[in-house]
Amino acid sequence: MTRGDQRDRDRARAQARAKASTKGGASQIEANNKAMTVLCSQCRQPFMCTVNNKVLEQHVSAKHPKHTVKDCFPDKAT
């Protein structure tokens, strides 16, 4: 009869683990989407908030050769 008692305890332990794991399950994809705060004013392409000016310059030269970095990213360009 100990197997039945052990099975019940294991089931209760598994349910407790499942309930605890659903509380803190944060998605990295959601966090990355929230960090996409820099937008190109010409094409609305999002960039992460940690983007450096070199990447922005590459974007402008590839996608918008007639514009400057300051035109496309007025808040980010220095």
N, C-alpha and C positions, 0 to 999 in steps of 0.2 A: 503493500500500500504506500510505500514511500515514493514510488514513481509518480503516483497521482498527485501527491502533495508537491513534489518537485516541479511537475508540469504546471501546476497552478501558480507557483511562485515565479517560474520562468515566464509564463504568460503575463503576469502582472508587471514583472520587470521590463519586458519588451514593450508593453503598452506605456509604461512610464517613460521609457527612452524615446518612444515615438512622439509622445506629447511634448517632451522637453526639446526635441530636435526641431519641431515645427516653429517654435517661438523665435529662435534666433537665425533662421534661415534667410540670410540676406543674399541677394543675387548680385554678382559682380557686374552683370550686364546693366542692371538698373543704375548702379553707381556710376558706371561709365557714361551712360546716357545723360545723367544729371550733370556730369562734368563737361559736357559739350556746350560751353557757354560762349565761345568766340565764333561769330558768324561773319562770313564774307558778305558785304553789303551788295555785291553784284549778283552772285549766284546762290546765296544763302547756304553755302557749304558750311557745316558745323566743324569746329575744331575743339580739342580739349583745352581746358583752361591753362594747362601747363605748356602749351605750344610755344616754341621759341620763334624769334623773328626770321631765322633762316628758312624754316618750313613755310612761313607765310610768304616770304619772298619767292620761294619756288612755286607756290600756288599761283601767285600773281603773274609770274613770268610765263607759266604754262597755260593758264586759263584766261588771263586778262592782260595781254601784252600792251594794250593801249592805256592801261590805268597804272597807278602807283600803289604801293602798299598802303599809304595813308588814305587813298581813295577807297580801297576795299575794306580796310580795317581801321577806321578812324579812332576807335577806342584803344586798340592794341599797339599801333605803330608809334615808335618813338623817334 
